[in-house]
Structure formats: structure tokens, C-alpha cells
Amino acid sequence: MKETMEWKGETVIHNQLKAPRVGAIAGIVFSILLIITLVLTRVSVPASPMDPGTWLSRSGRSVHLALGLLPFAGIAFLWFIGVLRDRMGAQEDRFFATVFLGSGLLFLSMIFISFAIAGGLVMAYGAIPGKLMDSGMYTFGRTIIYEIVNVYAIRMAALFMTSTCSLAIRIAMFPRWMAFLGYALALMLLLSPGRFPSAELVFPLWTLLISIYVLLAKLPHKAA
């Protein structure tokens, strides 16, 4: 009986040690895929929503590749959120956990919606290029994408960073300087969306930083 209890205890500890590393790998995969997606989009599509749409005829492959990678980035992000919540366990604060989960899901939903609209514009241009540009639907779609990404999604990413830092300080998942760095970057994204070029890269780069730390950190003695 004692041996069985010891075996079960070892299994629980093993699972506790495994969870942060799995979450870190998921965070790294999400960060890399989202960075590639955003860079491909940035170099292929003009930043201004009022562009004439000439990129549609010359950047199809890059945009299609970005559209194909994004769902896998989203899957990794959901896995990242799930493993982090599992890591928190009984230490999870309901208030911050609700903000953490809600902001993460809203961020992912908005990114999916904006890229779905972009994919629709690409497909519509391939079918009826002249009618799309003359109807004004292209400008309408580009404006919606710009507003979703630069006004709403970035702020949800900032809220996710803030709640993650608050929860991480409680369970000592990564150093305090990383949490304070996350607070500063989140404040920048909250107060000045659309003003900094490539500001959307801040979130995946910060996620990559903490994921690499969690993966390389010596966690066994802490969990035990």
C-alpha cells in the first residue's frame, strides 16, 4: 500500500514537472509561427489600409503561406494557455485567471477574424479582380482588418501580458524582471496602438522570451 502511494506521488510530481515544459514548447511554437506570419504579412501587404491593393497580384504566395501557418499558431497558443492554467493549479487567482483566459481567447479570435477577412479579399481578387476594386469592398475589408489588429487585438494582447505577469509573480514561474518588462510592454501597447511600426511583434517576442526561460529553467527542485 505504501509503495502504491509513493508511486502515485512520484506520478503527480512527474506531471507537475512536465506541465511547464510542455507549455514552454507550445509557447515557443506559437511565437515562432506568429512571428513568421506577421513578418510575411508585413513585407507583402502595405501598412496603410488605404493602399490601392497592388500587392494582391504580386504577393499571393507569401500571404497564402501566412494564412496557412496562422491556424497552427492558434492551436499552439491554446495549448500554451491550457498548460499554464494547469501549472497554476490551486494557486490560480480567479480574478486574474478570468482576465488571463478571456483576453487570450479574444486576442486569438480577433487575429483569426482579421486573417480570415484578408484571405477572403485574396480569394475575391482571384475570382473578380476588377469588380472587387471598383466596388469599394477592398477598402472596407482592409479598414476592418486594420482596426481589429491595431485597436482591439493589440490591447487584448496587452491585457493577456498583464494578467500573465500578475499570475506568474504569485507562483514564481519566471523572474520578476520579466514580469515588470511585460508590464512595461503591455502599457506601451495599451496606450499607443498603431503608433509604433511592427508593434504587433512585441507580444510573440515576449512570449518567446518567457517560454525559453521556462523551458531552460531548473524547475524540478521548485516543484518537488
N, C-alpha and C positions, 0 to 999 in steps of 0.2 A: 504493500500500500504506500509506504514511504517512498519507494523507488518510483512508483507511478506519479506521485505528487511532485517529486523532484523533476521527473521527465516533463510533466506538464509545465512546470515553472520554467524550465530551460526553453521550452517551445514558445512561451509567452515572451520571454526576453529576446529570443531569436527574432520573433516577429516585430518586436519593438525596435530592434536594431536595423531590421531590413526595411521598415517603412520609410525612414528619412532618406535612405539611399535610393530607393525606387522613386520617391518623389523628386529627388535631385536630378536623376536621369531624365524623368519626364519634363522637368523644368528646363533642362539643357536642350532637349529635343524641341520643345516648344519655342524657346528663344532663338535657336538657330534657324528653324523653319520660318518663323515670323520675320526675322531679320532678312533672310533671303527674299521672302515675299515682298516686304516693304522696299527693299533696295531695287528689286526688279521693277516694281511699280514706279518708284521714284525716277529711275533712269529712263523709263519708257513713256510715262504719262506726265505732261506738264502739271506743275503745282496749281496753277490758276484754274478755277472752274470755268472761266470764260474763254478757254483756249478754243481754236477753230476745229479741233478734232482730227488734225492731220496725222496724229500718232496711230489712229486706228488702222491705217493702211500699211504702216511700216513696222509696228511693234507687236504684231499679233502673237508671235511665238513666246516672247517674254511674258506678256500678260497672261496667256494661256497657262504657262508654267507656274506663274504666281497663283492663279486661280486653282490649279491642281494641288499645290502644296498647302494652301491655307486650311483645308479640312483636316489634314493630318496634324497641323499645328494646333488646331482647336481640340482634337482628341487628346493630344499630349497635355494641353492646358487643363482640361477636365480631370485627367489623371493626376496632374500636379496638385490641383485643388483637393481632390479626394484623399490623396495620401497625406497632405498637410493636415487636413482635419482629423484623419486617423492618428496622426502623430500627436496632435494636441490632446486627444482623449478626454480624460476627466478634467484636465486643466483648461479646457476650452471655455472662454468667456462668451456667454450667449449674445451679448450686445455686439461685441466686435466680430464674433463668428458670423452673425447675421449680415453685418455690413460686408465682411470679407466674402461670403458666398454670393450675396446679391450683386455686389459690384463686379465680381469676377464673371458671373453669368451674363450680366448686362453688357459688359465690355465685349465678351465673345459674341453675343448676339448681334451687337451693332457692327462689329467687324465683318461677320458673316453677311449681314444685310447689305452693307456698303459694297462688298466684293461681288455679291450676287447681282446688284444693280449694274456694276461695271461689266460683269460677264454678259448680262442682258444687252447692254449697249454694243458690246463687241459682236454678239450674235446678230443683233438687228442690223448693224452696219454691213455685215457679210451678206445679209439677205436683201436689204433695201438701202444701200448707202445714200443715195440721193434723197429719198423721202425722209430718212431719219434726220439728216442735217437740216432739211428745209422745214420740217415740222416743229422744230424747237424742242423736241424731246431729248435731244442730246444735251443741250444746255441745262435743261431741267434736271436730267439724271446726274450730270456732273456736279451741279449745285447741291443736290441732296447728298451725294457722296461726300462732298467737302464738309458740309455741315455736320453730318453724322460722325465723321472721323475726327475733325478738328475741334468740334464744340462738345460733343457728347461722349464719344468713346474715350477720348484722351482724359476727360475728367473722371470717367469711371475707372480708368487705369490708375489715376492718381489716388482715388478713394481706395482701390484694392491695395495699392502700395502702403497707404497709411494704416489700414486695418491689419495688414500682414505684419508690418513693423511693430505695431502695438501688441499683437499676439506673440510675436517672436521674442520680444523683450520679457514677456511673462514666463515663457518656457525655455529661454536661453537657447534658441535654435541657431542663432548666429550672433556675432558680436554687436555691441551697442552702436559702434561707429557705422556699421552697415545700416542699422535701423535709422540712425539720425541722417545718414546720407539719403536713405529712402524718403524720409520726411521732407528734406530739402528739395529733392527732385519732384516729389509729389506736389509740393507747394508751387513750384515753378509751372507744372502742368496745369494745376487748378486755376492759377491767376492769369496765365498768358497763353491760352490755346491759340495756335495758328500764327504766333508771332516769331517763333524760333524755327528755322528750317530743320527738317528731319527730327522734329520733337517727338514724333511717334516712335523713334528708335530708342528713346530713353527707357521705356517700360521693359522691352525684351532684354536690353543690355543689363538693366538692374536685376531682372530675374535670372539672367545667366550668371551674374556675379554671385548671388546668394546660393544658387543651385550648385555651382562649382565648389563653393566653400562647404556646403553641407555634405557634398559627396566626398571631399577630401579630409574633412574634419575627423578627429579621433573621437567618435561618439560612444564606443562600447562602454567605457567606464562610467559615463554620464547616465546612460540608460540603465545599466546594471545597478 
